[in-house]
Amino acid sequence: MPYVDGFIVAVSKDKLDAYKALAEKARDVWMEFGALSYVEAVGDDVPVGELTSFPRAVQLKDDEVVIFSWITYETREARDAIMKKVMEDPRMKSDMENMPFDGKRMIYGGFKVIVEN
């Protein structure tokens, strides 16, 4: 079964174009190194929950939107190898210093797929 990295970030509405440009570059790099898919989605129907929700998880501010993204890989081992290459790639290193979002509020993790179609 595939392996999935999932991410949730808050992006300022006025930096959404910069985020999309970074996401397009990141997609190209991840896919070049062997990811099976790369998806970035902007929140459209993400209500604030009473106890938990996407907005609460990233401490969303009024001028921000939630981004939900995921990358799929053939295996956990493939993900580890691809991630190492991505983190060492000079195309990504320059962007890591000027991210158009607050990395401290990013939620991420790796997941083993248990059901798929």
C-alpha positions as CSV (number, residue, x, y, z in Angstrom):
1,M,0.0,0.0,0.0
2,P,1.2,3.6,-0.6
3,Y,2.5,5.9,2.0
4,V,1.2,9.5,2.4
5,D,2.6,12.7,3.9
6,G,-0.1,15.1,5.0
7,F,0.2,18.8,5.7
8,I,-2.0,21.6,7.0
9,V,-0.9,25.3,7.0
10,A,-2.4,28.7,7.4
11,V,-1.5,31.1,4.5
12,S,-2.2,34.8,4.5
13,K,-4.7,35.7,1.7
14,D,-2.3,38.3,0.3
15,K,0.4,35.6,0.0
16,L,-1.7,33.0,-1.7
17,D,-0.2,33.6,-5.1
18,A,3.3,33.2,-3.7
19,Y,2.3,30.0,-1.9
20,K,0.8,28.6,-5.1
21,A,4.1,29.4,-7.0
22,L,6.1,27.6,-4.3
23,A,3.6,24.7,-4.3
24,E,4.0,24.3,-8.1
25,K,7.8,24.3,-7.8
26,A,7.6,21.8,-4.9
27,R,5.2,19.6,-6.9
28,D,7.7,19.5,-9.8
29,V,10.6,18.6,-7.6
30,W,8.7,15.9,-5.6
31,M,7.3,14.3,-8.8
32,E,10.8,14.4,-10.5
33,F,12.2,12.4,-7.5
34,G,9.4,9.8,-7.6
35,A,6.3,10.9,-5.7
36,L,3.1,9.2,-7.1
37,S,1.0,12.3,-6.6
38,Y,1.1,15.8,-5.1
39,V,-1.9,17.8,-4.1
40,E,-2.4,21.3,-2.6
41,A,-5.9,22.5,-1.8
42,V,-7.2,25.8,-0.4
43,G,-10.0,25.7,2.2
44,D,-13.4,26.4,0.8
45,D,-15.7,24.9,3.5
46,V,-13.7,24.7,6.7
47,P,-15.9,25.8,9.6
48,V,-14.4,26.6,13.0
49,G,-15.4,23.7,15.3
50,E,-16.3,24.0,19.0
51,L,-13.3,21.9,20.1
52,T,-11.3,21.0,17.1
53,S,-11.1,21.9,13.4
54,F,-8.7,22.8,10.7
55,P,-8.8,26.5,11.5
56,R,-8.3,25.9,15.2
57,A,-5.4,23.4,14.5
58,V,-3.4,26.1,12.7
59,Q,-4.6,29.0,14.8
60,L,-6.1,30.6,11.7
61,K,-6.3,34.4,11.7
62,D,-9.0,36.4,9.9
63,D,-6.8,37.3,7.0
64,E,-5.7,33.7,6.3
65,V,-6.9,30.5,4.6
66,V,-6.3,26.9,5.4
67,I,-4.2,24.8,2.9
68,F,-4.5,21.0,3.0
69,S,-2.0,19.1,1.1
70,W,-0.7,15.6,0.6
71,I,1.9,13.7,-1.3
72,T,1.7,10.0,-2.0
73,Y,4.6,7.5,-2.4
74,E,5.0,3.9,-3.3
75,T,6.3,3.0,0.2
76,R,7.6,4.5,3.4
77,E,11.2,3.7,2.2
78,A,10.5,5.5,-1.1
79,R,9.2,8.5,0.8
80,D,12.3,8.7,3.0
81,A,14.6,8.5,0.0
82,I,12.5,11.1,-2.0
83,M,12.3,13.5,1.1
84,K,16.1,13.4,1.5
85,K,16.6,14.3,-2.2
86,V,14.0,17.1,-1.9
87,M,15.5,18.6,1.2
88,E,19.0,18.6,-0.5
89,D,17.7,20.0,-3.8
90,P,19.0,23.6,-4.3
91,R,15.6,24.6,-5.9
92,M,13.9,24.0,-2.6
93,K,16.6,25.2,-0.2
94,S,16.2,28.9,-1.2
95,D,12.5,28.7,-0.6
96,M,12.8,27.1,2.8
97,E,14.2,30.4,4.1
98,N,11.4,32.5,2.6
99,M,8.2,30.5,3.0
100,P,5.0,32.4,2.5
101,F,3.4,30.9,5.6
102,D,4.3,30.5,9.3
103,G,6.0,27.1,9.5
104,K,5.6,27.0,13.3
105,R,1.9,26.5,12.8
106,M,2.2,23.8,10.1
107,I,0.8,20.4,11.0
108,Y,2.3,17.4,9.2
109,G,2.8,13.7,9.4
110,G,3.4,10.5,7.5
111,F,0.6,7.9,7.2
112,K,0.4,4.3,6.2
113,V,-2.6,3.7,3.9
114,I,-5.1,1.2,5.2
115,V,-7.9,1.6,2.6
116,E,-7.8,2.8,-1.0
117,N,-9.6,2.3,-4.2
